Every structure is written in C-alpha cells, then in structure tokens.
Amino acid sequence: MKASDLFVECLERESIEYVFGVPGEENADFLLSLDQSDKIRFILTRHEQGAAFMADAYGRLAGNPAVALGTLGPGATNLVTGVANANMDRSPMIVLTGQGDTQLYHKESHQVIDVVGMFKPITKWAHSIRHPDTIPEVIRKAVRTCRAEKPGAVHVELPEDIAGLQTEARPLQPHRFRRPAPDQKALDAALALLKTSYRPVIIAGNGTIRRRASCELRRLCEKTGIGVVSTFMAKGCVSVDAEYCLYTIGLQQRDQLSYHVAESDQIITIGYDMAEYPPRLWNFHGDKPIIHIDFAPAEIDAHYHPEVELIGDVANILTALNDRLETEGCPTIDLERQRETRRIMQEDFAAHRDDDTQGRIRPQKVLWDVRESMEPKDLLLCGVGAHKMWVGRYFHCYEPNTCLISNGFCSMGMPLPGAIAAHLVHPDRQTIAIAGDGDFLMNVQEMETARRLDSNITMIVWEDRDYGLISWKQDVEFRRHTDMTFGNPRWELLADAFDWQCLIVESSRELRAVLDKARDHRGPSLVVIPIDYEENQLLTERLGRLSSRL
C-alpha cells in the first residue's frame, strides 16, 4: 500500500479519533488517505495554533491523543505554542507535520527548516520518517510515548516524497502495559511517617485526575480525614462539598491555604507537578517532611526533598495505602484546624454572591453565578490572564477533569479552541470557557470553526480592555504599570458576523439569567461581561494583611 495509507491505518489501530489542523501541499497524500477513513474525523481549523489547543484539550479529557496537523515551514511554526502548552500541561498529543522532498535537505530550499530540531525541546520525542517501512514502529512508539506518564506531546514529520512511496509493512497491534505497584519497604516507611503526624495535609496535583486516582484519593480522605489542597490543574480530584476539601492553592501571594500548609507537620504530595506551583512557594525553608506519591521519582529541588517516595501507578499506590490503613489503623489528626480553614475560605467565596451592581461586575460574583449555573459534570475551560487567578481561587469542582486551566506553560488563546474540542468529547455536558478580552482575541478566528461544527458552547469574555494580569503584577512590584490598554471589536457585530448568539451583561442582577439563556441556546454563545478589576489590587492588599487565624 501507499505509505500515507499505512500511516492512517496505524492511527486507526491506535484508536485515534480526530485530526485537527490546517493542511498544505506537503500533506496532500496524507489528507487523501485520511479522507478514506471511516474511523478518524478531520477537523479543519482556521489556524494551526487553534488545532494544537484543540488536540491539547481533547487529550486531557479523553486520555488518548488526537493529532494536530500542520504543513512544513510556517504551518509547523504556528503549532509551537499549543504543542508546548500540551506538553507542559501533560496532555497526550501527536503532532504531525509535512516536509519537503528529502532530496532537498542538503541545500537551502523553499520553506524547509529543521522542524524536528524545533520541536525537540517542547515534546517528549520528535522524529522524521525516512523510510515507509518504519511507519508502524514510529506510530506505535509515538502513541506509547505520549500516553506514558507524564503524558505529553510527540512530533512526527512525514516528508512528501516518503508519503507517496509504496510499502509492504503493516500496522503493529497495540499492547497496553500495567504500571507497577509500590515497593513494600517504601510503603512501610510512608505509613510509619504518616502515623507520627498530627497535622498532615495532602497537596494534590495534575496526576490525581487521571485513571482512578481520584476515586482512591477520596477513599483515603474518607478513611483518614486528611484535608486536600489541590493545584489549579487538580480541581475536582475531591468534591468541593467534601469536608476534607481545602480548595485550591496556587496564587503567588500568601493565602489562608499557604498558612495551613506552613503549619502542617507532614506534606503528602500526590501526582504533584512542580511546573504548576513550585515548592519554594509552600516549603519556604525546605524543611517540611514530604511523602511523594507519583508515577515518577521526584524532581531534584532544594525545597522538595522527600523523605519517602512511592513510585508507580498513583491509583495502585493509593489502593495499597488504603488497604494497609484499613488493617493497621489511621493516624489521629487535628480535624478542627481543617474545619476552620474551610470555614474561612467559604466565607470569602460567598462574600459577593448577592452583589447588585450596574456596569462592571466583580470577578467573585461572576464565578459564583457560573458555578451555580452548572451541573457537577459540566466543563469549564480557562485561559491565561487576570481571570485565571480568579478562576484558580474562586471556582471549584465536584468531579475530576471538569476544569481545564492553561497552567504549566500558561498559554493565552486556549479557551475557545479548547471548548470546541471539549464539546466533541462530551457533547452531553455544558461547556463554558472563560477568557479575558486579550486572551479571547488571540484565536478569535476559531469562532467560524465553532459555528461550522455547531458547537454547543458558551464563551464568556471578561472585558477590561487591558492586559490585566501584567498591569496587576507591575502595580504590586513597582506601584505603577506601563500602558497595557487596547481597543475591542463591537461584540454584537463580531458575533453576528460568525452567526453566534451574543449576550452582553449590564448588571450583576441579570448575570444568572444571561448564563441560563446561553446554556439553553443551541449553538455557540458569546457572553461579554464588563469586569471590575479594581478587585485585583484589593485582593492583593487583603492577602497581604493576612495572618494565621489557626
């Protein structure tokens, strides 16, 4: 068969469902082969970055990779930001790029650059196919590599002359492997250390929302009562209404949760990823006793030097730990301290639930009403900007993997394309995306993709006409900020041009009704909220005055 036909058959064998991208001349053989597949759907996007963000969100939600497609040269470079985001947010993804004829590589050639070299720093593996017979091995390795912990992106380059060659090779049959159970001596050491603690706390990271880990984490907490603070990307690993849920840690400023962690006598990190929230921010002196539970050994860091490491499948480790605690008994911990922390945070979250203001609306009120308008399994996606800090602190979840935040690489531009992919994965759930106006306009062209796919999504834009997070941070550090302001389109005309419903909120009193109207509308809706970012500085001042109340 033709090499490009074999390539598609290999993807089918790996249960790949979607290819997102913008094709070019060098992808022609592959696209024609893909067109014959009845198992893989090609989604044409309006920019390669949008394609990468769609594959990113798909991978995080589905647990299996999608393909982000670009041609050579500028098509490949346009993919870079979304690919780096997927890699650092631990999303399985296959990046496929075309390339010029291999006979051109020894000299300067039109649009030909070292794409593999470009992708190596931002993927787990990057490879250029040089012979059609290697395609089955390359695809099998690519899928296994991107799915293996920690998941991430892999890059495969298919030159145009290789794609058109004939081959007698056939796809390899995928075989999944089981990750190991924990070492018994390490488990003994962890239990011994845990039983000496009176004020332990769990810091749950990205790894806790994957493959049964959340279920076993909840079982551990029900058994012991130990409280859980989650990173931004671990929201929902325990339910927001559980007494042991201590909400989300991750702001740069000191927060009440920072004091809770600082006053704990034992830290248990589970699926923790220091790319999200570096340990120097919660283990200031590097002296906290730490039990590290993860798929891989701990990264070396002066502020993160665990006494015990339990390495293997996180769900298997937690199962073994729970089984031992059932037979050997649980530590006695200070639950009153956790209750006080939870009460303090709940008071803060609800402080503006009944706001009745015209014009600009407080972030706290927006997020209260958004959460109230959603079912437990509905999806929220959040991009990067000042809005991310508010979502991180004030939006909480009932189920794992129901809040996707761009946090490891912190790329702007993810929410709209990410929401399109999220609706493909879970068409039966409400999908809401929150972006600042600067964040949203970075991939605004994907409004056409959403309309073409009839995506049932709600895109909420917080409008302040400013790169608000940078202004906020400059104000904190320098007591002033440089000019970050910009203009915006007339939102009604923009939505009309793409055949979206447009709803502009004029008061906090009408916000909930607007959200319900967007939810009930069939098709994409744009909700624009004038946001009161004076709350940024007020939050900084309030957190700066915090002292321990525990």
Residue pairs with C-beta under 8 A, 6 or more apart in sequence:
1 9
1 166
1 167
2 29
2 33
2 163
2 164
2 165
2 166
2 167
3 29
3 132
3 135
3 158
3 162
3 163
3 164
3 165
3 166
3 167
4 29
4 30
4 32
4 33
4 158
4 163
4 164
5 33
5 36
6 132
6 135
6 136
6 167
6 169
6 170
6 171
7 30
7 33
7 135
7 139
7 158
7 163
8 30
8 33
8 34
8 36
8 37
8 40
9 170
9 171
10 135
10 136
10 139
10 140
10 171
10 172
11 19
11 40
11 67
11 139
12 37
12 39
12 40
12 171
13 171
13 172
13 173
13 174
14 139
14 140
14 143
14 174
15 64
15 174
16 40
16 64
16 65
16 66
16 67
16 94
16 143
17 39
17 40
17 41
17 62
17 64
17 66
18 40
18 41
18 42
18 43
18 54
18 55
18 58
18 66
18 67
18 421
18 424
19 34
19 40
19 41
19 42
19 43
19 66
19 67
19 68
19 69
19 96
20 43
20 45
20 50
20 51
20 52
20 54
20 55
20 58
20 66
20 67
20 68
20 69
20 421
21 42
21 43
21 44
21 45
21 48
21 51
21 67
21 68
21 69
21 70
21 96
22 44
22 45
22 46
22 47
22 48
22 51
22 69
22 70
22 71
22 75
22 78
23 30
23 31
23 44
23 69
23 71
23 98
24 70
24 71
24 72
24 75
24 98
25 71
25 98
25 160
26 71
26 72
26 98
26 99
26 100
26 159
26 160
27 69
27 71
27 98
27 158
27 160
28 160
29 160
29 163
29 164
30 69
30 96
30 98
30 158
30 163
31 42
34 40
34 42
35 42
43 51
43 54
43 424
43 449
43 453
44 449
45 51
45 54
45 417
45 446
45 449
46 445
46 446
46 448
46 449
47 78
47 443
47 445
47 446
48 68
48 69
48 70
48 75
48 76
48 78
48 79
48 82
49 78
49 79
49 81
49 82
49 413
49 417
49 443
50 82
50 413
50 416
50 417
50 443
50 445
50 446
50 449
51 68
51 69
51 70
51 79
51 82
51 417
52 68
52 79
52 81
52 82
52 83
52 85
52 86
52 93
52 95
53 82
53 85
53 411
53 413
53 414
53 417
53 418
53 421
53 443
54 66
54 68
54 417
54 418
54 420
54 421
55 65
55 66
55 67
55 68
55 82
55 86
55 91
55 93
55 94
55 421
56 68
56 82
56 85
56 86
56 89
56 91
56 93
56 414
56 418
56 421
57 91
57 381
57 404
57 414
57 417
57 418
57 419
57 421
57 422
57 425
58 66
58 421
58 422
58 424
58 425
59 65
59 66
59 86
59 91
59 92
59 93
59 146
59 151
60 89
60 90
60 91
60 401
60 404
61 379
61 401
61 404
61 421
61 422
61 425
61 426
62 425
63 92
63 147
63 210
63 211
64 92
64 147
65 92
65 93
65 94
65 143
65 146
65 147
66 93
66 94
66 421
67 93
67 94
67 95
67 96
68 79
68 82
68 83
68 93
68 94
68 95
68 96
69 96
69 97
70 76
70 78
70 79
70 95
70 96
70 97
70 98
71 97
71 98
72 97
72 98
72 99
72 100
72 111
72 112
72 113
72 115
73 111
73 112
73 113
74 111
75 97
75 98
76 97
76 113
76 115
76 118
76 119
77 113
77 118
79 95
79 97
80 118
80 119
80 122
81 411
81 413
82 411
82 413
82 414
82 417
83 93
83 95
83 119
83 122
83 123
83 153
83 155
84 122
84 153
84 409
84 411
85 406
85 408
85 409
85 411
85 414
86 93
86 152
86 153
87 93
87 122
87 123
87 124
87 152
87 153
87 409
88 152
88 275
88 408
88 409
89 206
89 233
89 406
89 407
89 408
89 409
90 150
90 151
90 152
90 206
90 207
90 273
90 408
91 151
91 152
91 153
92 146
92 147
92 151
92 152
92 153
93 146
93 152
93 153
93 154
94 142
94 143
94 146
94 153
94 154
94 155
94 156
95 119
95 123
95 153
95 154
95 155
95 156
96 155
96 156
96 157
96 158
97 115
97 155
97 156
97 157
97 158
98 157
98 158
98 159
98 160
98 163
99 112
99 115
99 128
99 157
99 158
99 159
99 160
100 109
100 110
100 111
100 112
100 159
100 160
101 159
101 160
101 161
102 130
102 159
102 161
102 162
103 161
104 112
105 112
115 128
115 155
115 157
116 126
116 127
116 128
116 155
116 157
117 126
119 126
119 155
120 126
120 155
122 153
123 152
123 153
123 154
123 155
124 145
124 146
124 152
124 153
124 154
125 141
125 142
125 145
125 154
125 155
126 154
126 155
126 156
126 157
127 138
127 142
127 154
127 155
127 156
127 157
128 156
128 157
128 159
129 135
129 138
129 156
129 157
129 158
129 159
129 162
130 159
130 162
131 162
132 162
132 165
132 166
132 167
132 169
133 167
133 168
133 169
134 169
135 167
135 169
136 169
136 170
136 171
136 172
137 172
138 156
139 156
139 171
139 172
140 172
140 174
142 154
142 156
143 174
145 154
146 152
146 153
146 154
149 179
149 207
149 295
149 296
150 207
150 273
150 295
150 296
151 210
178 313
179 295
179 312
179 313
179 316
180 311
180 312
180 313
180 316
181 312
181 313
181 316
181 317
181 320
182 310
182 311
182 312
182 316
182 317
182 320
182 321
183 310
183 311
183 312
186 308
186 309
186 310
186 311
187 310
187 317
187 320
187 321
187 324
189 307
189 308
190 291
190 293
190 308
190 310
190 321
191 321
191 324
191 325
191 328
193 266
193 289
193 291
193 307
193 308
194 200
194 266
194 268
194 291
194 331
195 331
196 266
196 331
197 265
197 266
197 289
197 331
197 333
198 265
198 331
198 332
198 333
198 334
199 263
199 264
199 265
199 266
199 333
199 334
199 337
200 226
200 264
200 265
200 266
200 267
200 268
200 331
200 333
201 226
201 227
201 228
201 229
201 246
201 260
201 261
201 264
201 266
201 267
201 268
202 217
202 220
202 221
202 226
202 227
202 228
202 229
202 267
202 268
202 269
202 270
203 228
203 229
203 230
203 231
203 249
203 261
203 267
203 268
203 269
203 270
203 272
203 282
204 217
204 228
204 229
204 230
204 231
204 234
204 237
204 238
204 269
204 270
204 271
204 272
205 230
205 231
205 233
205 234
205 269
205 270
205 271
205 272
205 273
205 276
205 277
206 231
206 233
206 234
206 271
206 272
206 273
206 276
206 408
207 213
207 270
207 271
207 272
207 273
207 294
207 295
207 314
208 214
208 217
208 230
208 234
208 237
208 270
208 271
208 314
208 400
209 233
209 234
209 236
209 237
209 271
209 400
209 401
210 271
210 314
210 401
211 313
211 315
212 315
213 237
213 270
213 271
213 314
213 315
213 318
214 236
214 237
214 238
214 400
215 315
216 314
216 315
216 318
216 319
216 322
217 228
217 237
217 238
217 270
217 318
218 238
218 239
218 242
219 318
219 322
220 226
220 318
220 321
220 322
220 325
221 227
221 228
221 238
221 242
221 244
222 244
223 322
223 325
223 326
223 330
224 325
224 330
224 331
224 333
225 243
225 244
225 330
225 333
225 335
225 338
226 244
226 268
226 333
227 244
227 245
227 246
227 260
227 338
227 341
227 342
228 237
228 238
228 244
228 245
228 246
229 246
229 247
229 248
229 249
229 257
229 260
229 261
230 236
230 237
230 238
230 247
230 248
230 249
231 248
231 249
231 250
231 272
231 273
231 276
231 277
231 407
232 248
232 250
232 276
232 277
232 388
232 392
232 405
232 407
233 273
233 276
233 404
233 405
233 407
233 408
234 271
234 400
235 248
235 395
235 396
235 397
235 402
235 403
235 405
236 396
236 397
236 398
236 399
236 400
236 401
236 402
236 403
237 400
238 244
238 245
239 245
239 376
239 397
239 398
239 399
240 247
240 396
240 397
240 398
241 398
243 338
243 339
243 342
244 338
245 342
245 396
246 257
246 260
246 338
246 341
246 342
246 345
247 257
247 342
247 345
247 393
247 396
248 257
248 392
248 393
248 396
249 255
249 257
249 258
249 261
249 277
249 282
250 276
250 277
250 392
250 393
250 407
251 389
251 392
251 393
251 543
252 281
253 539
253 540
253 543
253 544
254 543
254 544
254 546
255 393
255 543
255 546
256 341
256 344
256 345
256 348
256 546
256 549
257 341
257 345
258 281
258 282
259 546
259 547
259 548
259 549
259 550
260 337
260 338
260 341
260 550
261 267
261 282
262 282
262 284
262 548
263 337
263 548
263 550
264 288
265 289
266 288
266 289
266 291
267 282
267 283
267 288
267 289
267 290
267 291
268 290
268 291
268 293
269 290
269 291
269 292
269 293
269 294
269 306
270 293
270 294
270 314
270 318
271 293
271 294
271 295
271 314
272 292
272 294
273 408
274 299
274 301
274 304
275 408
276 407
276 408
278 301
278 303
279 286
279 301
279 303
279 304
280 301
280 302
280 303
283 290
283 303
283 304
284 303
286 302
286 303
286 304
286 305
289 307
290 304
290 305
290 306
290 307
290 308
291 306
291 307
291 308
291 309
291 310
292 298
292 306
292 308
292 309
292 310
293 309
293 310
293 314
293 317
293 318
293 321
294 309
294 310
294 311
294 314
295 311
295 312
295 313
295 314
296 311
297 309
297 311
298 304
298 305
298 306
298 309
310 317
310 321
337 550
340 549
340 550
341 550
344 549
349 364
349 368
349 394
349 396
350 368
351 364
352 362
352 364
352 365
352 368
353 365
353 368
355 361
355 362
355 364
355 365
355 508
356 507
356 508
356 509
357 365
357 507
357 508
357 532
358 506
358 507
359 506
359 507
359 530
360 530
360 531
360 532
360 534
361 505
361 507
361 508
361 511
361 529
361 530
361 531
361 532
362 508
362 532
362 535
363 387
363 390
363 394
363 462
363 531
363 532
363 533
363 535
364 390
364 394
364 535
365 508
365 511
366 390
366 460
366 462
366 511
366 529
366 531
367 390
367 391
367 394
367 395
368 394
369 511
369 512
369 515
370 380
370 395
370 432
370 434
370 460
370 515
371 395
371 396
372 512
373 512
373 515
373 516
373 519
374 380
374 430
374 432
375 429
375 430
376 397
376 398
376 399
376 402
377 398
377 399
377 402
377 426
377 429
378 402
378 429
378 430
378 431
378 432
379 402
379 403
379 404
379 419
379 422
379 426
379 429
379 430
379 431
379 432
380 391
380 395
380 397
380 402
380 403
380 404
380 432
380 433
380 434
381 403
381 404
381 405
381 414
381 415
381 418
381 419
381 422
381 431
381 432
381 433
381 434
382 388
382 391
382 392
382 395
382 403
382 404
382 405
382 406
382 415
382 433
382 434
382 435
383 406
383 411
383 412
383 413
383 414
383 415
383 433
383 434
383 435
383 436
383 439
383 440
384 406
384 410
384 411
384 412
384 414
384 439
384 469
385 412
385 435
385 436
385 438
385 439
385 462
385 467
385 468
385 469
386 436
386 462
386 464
386 468
386 469
386 472
386 533
386 536
387 434
387 435
387 436
387 439
387 462
387 468
387 531
388 405
388 406
388 407
388 410
388 469
389 469
391 403
391 405
391 434
392 405
392 407
395 403
397 403
404 418
404 422
406 412
406 414
412 438
412 439
412 442
413 439
413 442
413 443
414 439
414 443
415 433
415 434
415 435
415 439
415 440
415 459
416 433
416 435
416 440
416 443
416 444
416 446
416 447
416 450
416 459
417 443
417 446
417 449
418 433
419 431
419 432
419 433
419 450
419 455
419 457
419 459
420 446
420 449
420 450
420 453
420 455
420 457
422 431
422 457
423 431
423 453
423 455
423 456
423 457
424 453
427 456
430 456
430 458
430 519
431 455
431 456
431 457
431 458
432 457
432 458
432 460
433 457
433 458
433 459
433 460
434 460
434 462
435 459
435 460
435 461
435 462
436 461
436 462
436 463
436 464
436 468
436 469
437 461
437 462
437 463
437 464
437 465
437 488
438 466
438 467
438 468
438 486
440 459
440 461
441 488
441 489
444 494
447 494
447 495
447 498
447 500
447 524
447 526
448 498
449 455
450 457
450 498
450 500
450 524
451 498
451 499
451 500
451 523
451 524
454 522
454 523
455 523
455 524
456 522
456 523
456 524
457 524
457 525
458 515
458 518
458 519
458 524
458 525
458 527
459 524
459 525
459 526
459 527
460 527
460 528
460 529
461 491
461 526
461 527
461 528
461 529
462 529
462 531
463 488
463 528
463 529
463 530
463 531
464 530
464 531
464 533
465 485
465 486
465 487
465 488
466 484
466 485
466 486
466 533
467 484
467 486
468 484
468 533
468 536
470 481
470 484
471 481
471 484
472 481
472 533
472 536
472 537
472 540
474 480
474 481
474 482
475 481
475 536
475 537
475 540
476 537
476 540
491 502
491 504
491 526
491 528
492 502
492 504
494 502
494 526
495 501
495 502
495 526
496 502
498 524
499 523
500 523
500 524
500 525
500 526
501 518
501 521
501 523
501 524
501 525
501 526
502 525
502 526
502 528
503 514
503 517
503 518
503 525
503 526
503 527
503 528
504 527
504 528
505 511
505 514
505 527
505 528
505 529
505 530
511 529
514 527
515 527
517 525
518 525
518 527
